[in-house]
Amino acid sequence: MKVMVKRLIMWILAISSAFILGIYLDYNVLKFVFPIYVKILGVIGIIISFRMLQVSGRTLKKYGMADEWGWTTKLVKTGIYSCIRHPHHFGIGIFTSSLTLIIGGINTFIISSVVIWILIVWFLKSVEEPELLEKFGDEYIKYRGEVPMIVPRLKCLLKELYRGVK
């Protein structure tokens, strides 16, 4: 099985497990779900995350010279990648946290958000960053020193999400 498929399965299992536990607690133990205005915030978060995933994917496709899905042969440092080193993972985190606001209550939000953000940071530090360092060497070390890993430069990010891929 290809590495990307294994990673995708890992993410789906982790997110699903956290969602199921949180939803169970919200609907069967506390019997509390978020009010409509919180659910609307969740919808806004999902829209923003979709845009982030779209822009990061298109930027990688355009500038990364992908040799297969999910792998690039060139370090992309332009566009959204000048604001945050891992916009795709950030988008997944925003999507997951936003979705919990729509479908659950406080337990779903806390459990799922904590699980996904810990998983994202762990994955980036233990898998993604070492792979990129090995693949791109000194160029990545320089890039890593200039651009934040997972907490974006907000002004830069908003500009790139509005602008899209040029």
Secondary structure per residue as TSV (DSSP state, phi and psi in degrees):
chain	resnum	aa	ss	phi	psi
A	1	M	-	360.0	135.1
A	2	K	-	-64.8	152.5
A	3	V	H	-58.0	-42.9
A	4	M	H	-64.2	-36.3
A	5	V	H	-67.1	-42.2
A	6	K	H	-60.8	-42.9
A	7	R	H	-64.0	-41.8
A	8	L	H	-62.3	-44.1
A	9	I	H	-61.0	-42.8
A	10	M	H	-59.0	-46.1
A	11	W	H	-63.2	-45.3
A	12	I	H	-61.9	-44.9
A	13	L	H	-63.5	-43.9
A	14	A	H	-65.0	-47.7
A	15	I	H	-65.5	-44.1
A	16	S	H	-60.9	-44.2
A	17	S	H	-61.4	-44.9
A	18	A	H	-64.5	-42.2
A	19	F	H	-61.3	-47.6
A	20	I	H	-60.7	-45.6
A	21	L	H	-62.3	-47.7
A	22	G	H	-62.8	-44.8
A	23	I	H	-64.7	-41.5
A	24	Y	H	-57.3	-48.9
A	25	L	I	-63.6	-42.0
A	26	D	I	-65.8	-42.3
A	27	Y	I	-90.5	-21.5
A	28	N	I	-112.9	-25.2
A	29	V	I	-104.1	-61.7
A	30	L	I	-83.3	-27.0
A	31	K	-	53.7	46.8
A	32	F	-	-135.3	128.3
A	33	V	-	-122.1	160.2
A	34	F	-	-67.3	147.9
A	35	P	-	-71.1	170.2
A	36	I	H	-58.6	-39.8
A	37	Y	H	-65.0	-30.3
A	38	V	H	-72.4	-38.1
A	39	K	H	-63.6	-35.9
A	40	I	H	-64.6	-39.7
A	41	L	H	-59.3	-38.3
A	42	G	H	-62.5	-42.2
A	43	V	H	-62.7	-43.7
A	44	I	H	-60.9	-43.5
A	45	G	H	-60.6	-39.9
A	46	I	H	-66.2	-41.7
A	47	I	H	-60.5	-45.2
A	48	I	H	-63.0	-42.1
A	49	S	H	-65.9	-39.2
A	50	F	H	-60.9	-42.6
A	51	R	H	-63.4	-41.9
A	52	M	H	-63.2	-44.2
A	53	L	H	-64.7	-39.1
A	54	Q	H	-64.2	-49.5
A	55	V	H	-66.0	-43.0
A	56	S	H	-67.0	-40.5
A	57	G	H	-64.3	-44.3
A	58	R	H	-67.4	-36.1
A	59	T	H	-65.3	-44.7
A	60	L	H	-61.2	-43.7
A	61	K	H	-63.2	-40.5
A	62	K	H	-74.4	-42.6
A	63	Y	H	-108.2	-13.3
A	64	G	S	-88.2	-8.9
A	65	M	-	48.8	60.4
A	66	A	E	-65.2	132.6
A	67	D	E	-94.7	-18.2
A	68	E	E	-160.2	168.1
A	69	W	T	-57.1	126.9
A	70	G	T	87.0	-5.6
A	71	W	E	-124.6	132.5
A	72	T	E	-118.1	157.0
A	73	T	S	-104.5	-1.0
A	74	K	S	-133.7	136.7
A	75	L	-	-72.8	120.9
A	76	V	-	-93.7	121.0
A	77	K	-	-125.2	10.7
A	78	T	S	-106.9	168.2
A	79	G	G	60.9	-135.1
A	80	I	G	-61.6	-25.1
A	81	Y	G	-75.2	-3.6
A	82	S	G	-90.4	-8.5
A	83	C	T	-102.4	-31.1
A	84	I	-	-157.7	136.6
A	85	R	S	-71.8	-28.5
A	86	H	-	-130.0	65.9
A	87	P	H	-64.9	-30.0
A	88	H	H	-65.1	-44.5
A	89	H	H	-67.9	-37.4
A	90	F	H	-61.8	-42.8
A	91	G	H	-61.6	-40.2
A	92	I	H	-63.6	-41.7
A	93	G	H	-63.3	-44.2
A	94	I	H	-63.8	-43.3
A	95	F	H	-58.5	-49.4
A	96	T	H	-62.9	-48.2
A	97	S	H	-62.1	-39.3
A	98	S	H	-67.7	-40.6
A	99	L	H	-61.7	-37.1
A	100	T	H	-65.6	-28.9
A	101	L	H	-67.3	-30.0
A	102	I	H	-82.2	-44.1
A	103	I	H	-96.5	-11.3
A	104	G	-	-137.1	-152.3
A	105	G	-	-128.6	-154.5
A	106	I	H	-63.7	-38.7
A	107	N	H	-64.1	-46.5
A	108	T	H	-59.7	-44.3
A	109	F	H	-62.6	-51.9
A	110	I	H	-66.1	-51.6
A	111	I	H	-61.6	-51.0
A	112	S	H	-66.0	-41.8
A	113	S	H	-65.2	-45.7
A	114	V	H	-61.9	-47.2
A	115	V	H	-60.2	-49.4
A	116	I	H	-67.4	-41.2
A	117	W	H	-70.2	-36.2
A	118	I	H	-64.6	-44.3
A	119	L	H	-61.4	-43.2
A	120	I	H	-61.7	-50.1
A	121	V	H	-63.6	-43.5
A	122	W	H	-59.0	-47.7
A	123	F	H	-62.2	-44.5
A	124	L	I	-63.9	-45.3
A	125	K	I	-72.7	-35.5
A	126	S	I	-97.7	-20.0
A	127	V	I	-120.7	-62.5
A	128	E	I	-64.6	-51.5
A	129	E	H	-60.8	-47.3
A	130	P	H	-60.8	-37.5
A	131	E	H	-63.5	-44.2
A	132	L	H	-66.5	-38.4
A	133	L	H	-63.0	-43.4
A	134	E	H	-66.7	-39.2
A	135	K	H	-74.1	-41.0
A	136	F	H	-113.8	-7.6
A	137	G	T	56.5	-130.0
A	138	D	H	-59.6	-34.0
A	139	E	H	-61.4	-39.2
A	140	Y	H	-72.6	-36.9
A	141	I	H	-59.4	-43.7
A	142	K	H	-64.1	-46.5
A	143	Y	H	-60.9	-43.3
A	144	R	H	-60.4	-34.5
A	145	G	H	-75.4	-18.0
A	146	E	H	-101.7	-26.6
A	147	V	S	-124.4	132.3
A	148	P	-	-65.8	150.3
A	149	M	S	-71.4	-56.5
A	150	I	S	-130.7	-18.4
A	151	V	S	-101.0	107.6
A	152	P	-	-73.2	159.5
A	153	R	-	-74.3	109.5
A	154	L	H	-58.9	-48.2
A	155	K	H	-61.1	-44.0
A	156	C	H	-62.0	-45.4
A	157	L	H	-61.8	-46.9
A	158	L	H	-61.2	-40.6
A	159	K	H	-62.0	-44.9
A	160	E	H	-70.5	-34.3
A	161	L	H	-68.1	-36.7
A	162	Y	H	-70.5	-42.8
A	163	R	H	-72.6	-40.3
A	164	G	-	79.9	-155.3
A	165	V	-	-99.6	125.3
A	166	K	-	-106.4	360.0
